[in-house]
């Protein structure tokens, strides 16, 4: 009895302490939320003699939302993805903001594609040329991606014991054929009959790259590297041939080498760099430099309220049927957004911002139809981001005009299907067998528990070829090109934005702001326009729930996988592959520049 009472009171005390702790946590959460709510609608305070402080190590998306700026405390601090639209708007506003005296960039790591990086880089160049305000970059370590951005600065600094990664680009693919062989799993990869470059399924059926894939991938990364070198050369006044030599022979092995070769202006610690910034700003030696973090500063930017409306519709992620989910484009959600912009008489033009490797062919076709209807009603312009390939190109091809960045990955006009055969795995590895009855010869078509018959393969091949033929027709009509010409640049091949312009798949090289200005001009709005964004923001409670879910997921992923962007991206691809069904219009690989 004595032990029973002891354990009972101990249990009661533990429960009481947990309850008290939860109450305090709840009060703290409510206090933080209340402070956050109180700030909604109120511009963040920016003091005089401030410097816009830019760090871009968090996830970058095309569009940031209001809730991304709300929950920046506790374990969620720094977990919210940043929007390219926020970065561009902040830099545009800072040009004429007398409180902002310059820009200070800390760019050891970045998490974005080449096209996104270029848009930000060009905006930084525009900022310093238009405003005359200093832009300084500093890092303990520069990746090739972060240095690409830093090279736009007036002065680039590196820590004395730091490093600058400058060794060229590489593309490495993973192949699972050996794994599936060990597991007794067969994979049927069926692509368009002449889609020799459509290599997505080769990861499951080959042990190395096919010659066609090696050809397209070599051309792709060489084009990206040449553009990268040209950009660095123009900013740093270092000859392209010399830059190639630096990379090919790995001449930068210490921070001092980067300075000796002209890629950085100084090898200094942060306090010295801040002194230099203070000097460039014309501040006294002892005067404090006030850093205005970019996400908070973005809240001070008031959108233009006057003029006709240009709708920017964001299509970011893999394309799936149904509604949007985190990181995917739902055909129903995006179609509805385009339809609302079309039917809104106040909207005079539409810009579709595409950042997608493709996905479901059927879902892409549903979205394409809405683009055709929108084009018949008002000007429609496409702005391509880091990638607008396969299904991403499918939904773009009907536009009046297509803009892409030189580093955009696009094209990949082709389709495929993948059907696994798990019979050997279940039978030989797990001892599981299957049996059943059916009412017709093809009732079990697409079964993953037996090998595919030759006649079934012919049927599926015909489906894939028919969809590819329809894809060619969509592009031919939208681009006003003969179907034969589209086929020559199609067959599943990916292109850089620069090459896509050369072969007629893209009209102009430029970013989101260029596309918006073009759309406004086509609508006769001139400079008197304002941007509205679709899909529309959800109500507060939905934003609250989704923001907490997304940031909690980001926190868990970071704690589990660390800050390895490649590992996180691979996990997302596996999740998307599990949801894939039907004919796929998807880019054959994922390309990330580090």
N, C-alpha and C positions, 0 to 999 in steps of 0.2 A: 504493500500500500504506500509505503514511504517513497519507494522508487517511482511508483505510478504518479504520485503527486509531484515529485521532482520533475519528471519528464513532462507532465501536463503543464506545470507553470513555466518550464523552459520553452515549451512550444508556444504558449500564450505570449510570453515575452518576445519571442522571435517574431511572431505574427504582428505584435504591436509595433516593434521596431521597423519591420518592413512596411507596415501601414504608414507610420510617421514619415519614413523615407520617401514613400510614393507621394505623400501629400506635399512634401517639400519640393520634390521634383515637378509635381503638377503645378504648384504655385510658381516655380521658376519658369516652367514652360509657358504658363499663361502670361507671366510678366514679360517674357521675351516676345511672345506673340503680340501682346498689347502694344509694346514699343514698336514692333514691326508694323502693326496695323495703323498706329498713329502716324507713321511716316508715309503711308500710302497717300498718293496725291500731293505730297509735299516734296519740293525739290530738296535734294541733299545739300547741305551747306558747303560751299567752296570758299575758302578764305583767299584773301589777296596774296599775291606772290606764291601761288601754288604751282606745282608741276604735275602734269598728268602722268601717273605711274602705271606703266603697262607691263603686266605679266601674263603670258599666254600659255601656261602649263596645264590649264584645265581643258576639258573637252570643249571643242569648238563646233557649234552648229550654225546653220545659216540663219536661224531665227531664235532669238532669246525671248523669253516671256516675262511678264511682270513678276510671277512667283519665283522666277530664278533669282530675283533680287531681294526676296522677302526673308527667306530662311537661311541666313548666313551666320549661324551660331552653333555652338556645341559641336557634336560629331559631324554635323552637316556643313561646317564651315569650309568653303572652297570646293564643295562637291557639285554645285550647280554648273551646268554647261553655259558657256558664254555664247552670245549670238553675234554672228558677223554683222548683222544689221545694227547692233548696239555699238560695236567697235567703229564702224564707218560713221554712224551718226555722232558719236562722241568726238571723233577727230574733226569732223566737219564743224561742229559747234565750237570746239576749242580754238579753231583758227581765229575767230573773232571775239573770243572770250578774254577780256582784259585781265581776269583773275588768273588765267593760265599763262604762265611765262615760258613754258617749254615742255618737253616730253623726256621722261627718263624710262628707258626700257631695260628690264631684267629678264633675259631670254635664254636661260640655260636649256630649257626644254620647251617644245611646242607640241601640240597635238592637233594637227590639221593637214590637209592636203596642199598640193602645190598651187592650185587655183585660188584657194582661200588665202594662202600666204601671199600670193601676188596681189590680190585685191587690197589686203591690209598694207602691204609694202608700198603700193602705188599711192594709197591714201596718205601714208606717212610722208612720202616725197612731196605730194601736193600740199600737205600741211606746212612743211618747212619752207617750201618755195613761196606759198601764198602769204604766210604769216611772218616769216623772217625769224621765228622763234627757234631756239636751239633744240636739237634732238640728239640725245646721247644714249649709247647702248653700253651695257655692262653685263658681264656674266663670269661665273666661275668656270664654266665649260660651255662651249658652243657646239651643238650638233650642226649638221649641214642644213637642216631645216631652220633652226633658230638663227644661224649665221646669215641665211638668206634674208631674213627680216632685219637683222641688226645692220647689215651692210647698207641699208637705206639711211642710216643715221649720219649726222655731221661728223661724229667722232665715235669710234668703236674701241672699247676697253676690255681687257682680259686680265684676270687675276694672275700674278706672277707664277704661281704653281699650277695654273689652269691649263686648258688644252683647247684646241680648235680642230674639230674633226673635218678633214677635207681630203677625201680619198676616193670620191666617185660614187656612182650608184650601182646597185646590184639588184637582181631579181632572183628570188629563190622560191621554188615551189615544193610542196610536200606531196608525196605519192603514197597511196595506201594499198596498192595492189598486193604487195608482199604480206601485209597484215591480213587482208581479206583471204588470201590463199591459206594462211595459217589457221584462220577461223572457219575455213570452208564456206565462205560467202562469195557468191557470184554477183557481178554487177553488169547490167545491160545498159550501155550508153548509146542512145539513138539520137543522132543530130541530123540536120538538113543534109540531104544527099551530097551537096557540094560545099557544105560548111566546114571546110578543112581547117579554118582558124578557130572554130568554136570548141574550145579546149576544156571547158569546165569539168566535164566528166572524165577527162584523162587522168585526173588525180586519183580516180578509183580503178582505172582499167590499165594504166601504163606504169612503168617503173622510172621513166624519164620523159622529158619533153619530146614531142614529135617535132620534126623539122619545120613544119608550118608554124607551130607555136613558138619555137626558138626564133624563127625569122621575125614574127610580129613583135615578140617581146624585146628582142635586140634592137629593132628599129625604134620601138617605143621609148625605152630608157635612154637610148642615145639621143633621141630628140629632146627629151626632158633635160638631160645633162647639158646639151649644147645651149639650150635656152637659159639654164641656170648659170652657166659660165658667162654667157653674153651679158646677163643682168649684173652679175658681180663685177665683171670687167668694166662696165659703164660706170658703176658707182665708185669703185676703188681705183680706177685708172691703172689697172693691171692687165696686160695683154692676155687674150684668151689662150694663146699658145703657152704662155708662162703658167697660167692657172692649170692647164692640163698637165704640164710638167710637175707642178707642185703636188697634184693629186696622184699622178702615175708613179711618182717616186717617193711618195709619203714624206715630203720635205718638212712638214710641220710635225715635229715630235715633242716640242716644248713651246710654251707660251711665247718665249723670245723669238722663236723662229717665225711665228705668225706676224710679229711686228717687223722683223727684218725683211720679210717678203712682202710687206705692204698691205696685209689683210686686216691688221688692227692698228690703231693709232697710239696705243699705249698699253703697257703692262703694269697695271696699278691695282691697289686695293680699293674697296668701295668708298672709304672715307676720302681718298684723294680724288676719286671721280666726282663725288658730290661737291668737293671744293671747286673742281673745274666747272661743274654745272652752276654753282653759285656765282662764279666769276662770269660765265657766259650770260647769266641773268642780270648781272649788274648789281648784285646784292653785296652788302658789306660782309667782311670776313666772318663776323660772329653771328650773322643773321640766319635764322632757321629756315630750312627749305621744307615747305609743307607739301607732302605727297598726297595727291588726290587719286585713290585707286580707280582704275577705269570702270569697273562695274558700278561703283557708287556714283562716279561722275556721270555715267550714262543716264542716271535718274534725273539729272538737271536738264536734260535735253527735252525741250517741249516740241512735239511734232507740229508741223505747219498746219494751220487750220483753214487756210484760204485756198480758193481755186478748185478746179475740177479734180475729180478723184482718179488716181491710177491704182488699181488693185494689184498687189503682189501676192500671188498664191504660192505657198511653199510646198514643194514635193521632195521630201528628204527621207531616204531610207530605201529598203527593199520593197518591192511592190507586191502586195498581197490582196486577195479578195476581202471584202468586209470593211470594217472600220479601222482607223489608225490605231496602232499600238506603239509603245515606246520604241523608236528606231525603225518603224516601218510605215509605208504609205498604204492606207486602206483605200481600195477603189471606190467604195461608197462615200467615204469622208472627202476624198479629193474631188470626186465628181460633183458632190454637193457644193463644195467651195467654189469650183469653177462656175457652176450653174448660178449660184447666188451672185457672183460678180457679174455674170452675163445679164441677169435679170434686173440688177440694180441700175436704174436709170441715171443715178448720180455717178456711177463708175463709167468713165469714158474710154478706158483702155485697160488691158490685162497683161501682166507680166507673170509668166510661170517660171519660178525659180526651181530648177531641177538639180538634185544632187542624189542620184540613184544609180546603182549598178543593174537595175532591172529586177526581174522576178517572174511572177505569174504572167504568162502570155495573155490569158483571158482577162485578167484584171487590167493589164496595160491597154487592151482593146477597148474596154469599158471607159477608161479615162480618155483615150484618144477620141472617142465619139463626142465627149463633152467639149474637147478642144475644137473639133470641127464646128460644132454648134456655136461656140463662143466666137470663133473667127468670122463666122457669117454675120455676127451681130455688131462687133466692134474690133478695133485693132488688138492683136494678140502677139506678144513678143516673148521669146524664151530666153532666159539667162541660165547658162549651164555652169555649175559649180565644179567641184573636184572631179566628179564623174557623172556622166549622163549617157550611159551605154546600154545597149540591148533594149530592154523594156523602158529604160530611161530615155533612149532616143526615140522609141516608138511613140511615147506620149508627147514628144517635142516636135515631131516632124510636120505637124499640121499648121504650125505657127506662121504668121506673116514673115517673121524674121527670127533668126537664131543667133545669139551671141554666145561665145565660148571663150574661156581663157586659153592662152597658148598651152598651158599645162593641163587643161581638162582632158580626161580620158573619155572618149566618146566612140560612136559607131557601134561595133559589135552587133551588126545587123544579122541575126541568125537565131536559131531556136534549137532546143534539144529536150530530151526526156531521159530520166534515169529510173530504172526499175531493178531493185535488188532481188536476189534469190537466196533465201536463208535456209533452203532445204538441207544442204550439207551441214550447216552449223547446228540446226535443231536435231537432225538425225544422228550425226557422228559425234558432236561435242556434248549435247545435252540429253540424247536418247529420246527426244520428242519426235513423234510422227504425226502425220495429218491424213485424214480421209474424209470423204463427204460425198454428197450427191448434188446434181444440178439439173436444171430444166433445159439448158441449151448448151451448144458447143462452146460459146464464149461467155457463159455466165461467170466464169472464174478468171476472165481476162484481167490482167494486172495482179494476179495472185503473187505474193512474195514467198510462197512456200513450195515452189517448184520451178524448174527451168521453163523459160519461154519457148513455145513452139515456133517453128519457122513461119507458119501462116500468121501467127499473132504478131511476130516481129514486122512482117510486111504491112499489117494493118496499122500498127503504131508508126512505122516509117512514113506511111502515106499521110497520117494525121500531121506529123511533124513537117513534111514537105509542103502540105497544103497551107499550114500556118506560115511557113517561111515565104511562100508565094504571096500570101495576103500581106505580109510584112513589107515585101518589096513594093507591092502596089500602093500601100499607105505612104511609103517614103517617096515613091515616084510622083504621086499626086501632090503631096505636100511640098516637095522640093522642085517640082516642074522638071523632072529628069526622066529619061527613058528607063524603063525597068531593067533593061540590060546593063545600063551604066551603073545603076544602083547595085546590081548583082556583082559587078566587077569590084566595087569597093566594099561590098558586103561580105557574104560567106563567113560571117562571124568575126571578121577582123576588127581589132580595136585600133584607134588612131588618137594622136594628140590633137588638141584643139587647132594648132597651127596646120597640121596635115589635113585635118577635117575641112578647114577653110579652103585649102588648095584643091581638094577633090570635090568640093561642092556640098558637103554635108552641113556646113556652117557658113553663115553670111559674113559675120564680123567678129573680130577679136576684141573682147571687152568684158567688163564685169557687170554686176547687178545695177550699179548706178547708171552705167551706159545704157543698159536695156530699158530702165525706167525713163530716162530722158528721151530715148527713141520712141517709146510707146506714147509719152505725153505729146511729142511733136506730131506723131501720126494722128492723134486725136485732136490736134489743133489747139492744144493747151499752152504751148510755149513753155515759159518758166513758171506760169501761174498754176501749179498743181500741188496736190497733197497725196501722200501715199497712205492707203489703207491696206491692212494685211488680212489674209485668209489662210487657213480656216480661222473662223472667229475664236477669240479667247473664250474659254469656258467660264462659267460663273465662279464666284469666290470659293464656295465649298468644294467644287470639283477641282479647282486649281490647288486648293489646300491639300486635298487627298492625293492628287497626282504628284504634287511637288514633294510631299513627304515620302510617298512611295518611291519616286524616282531617286530622291537623294538618299533614302535608306538603302536602296539597291546599289547606288554608286558607292556608298560607304562600305557595304558588305563586299562588293567586288574589289574595292581597293584594299580592304583588309585581307581578303583571300588571295588575290592575284598581284597585289602591289601596284606599282605605277607602270607596269609593263603594258604599253598600249597595244603591242602586237598580240599578246596573250588575251587581252580583253576582247580585241577584235575577232580573234579566232573563236572565242566562246560565243560571241554574237552570231557568227556565221553558222555555227553548229545548230544553234537554236532556230535560225531561219530555215536551214535545210530541213529540219524536222517538220516544219510547217508547209514545205513546198509540195504542191500537187499539180498535176496536169502538165501541159507543155510549158516549158520555161524559156523566157527571153531574158537571160541573165548574163552578165559579163563573165568571161571564162576564168578570171582570177581577181584577187584583191591586191591593189598596189598601194603601198604606203612608203613615203619618202622620209627618211630619218637623217 
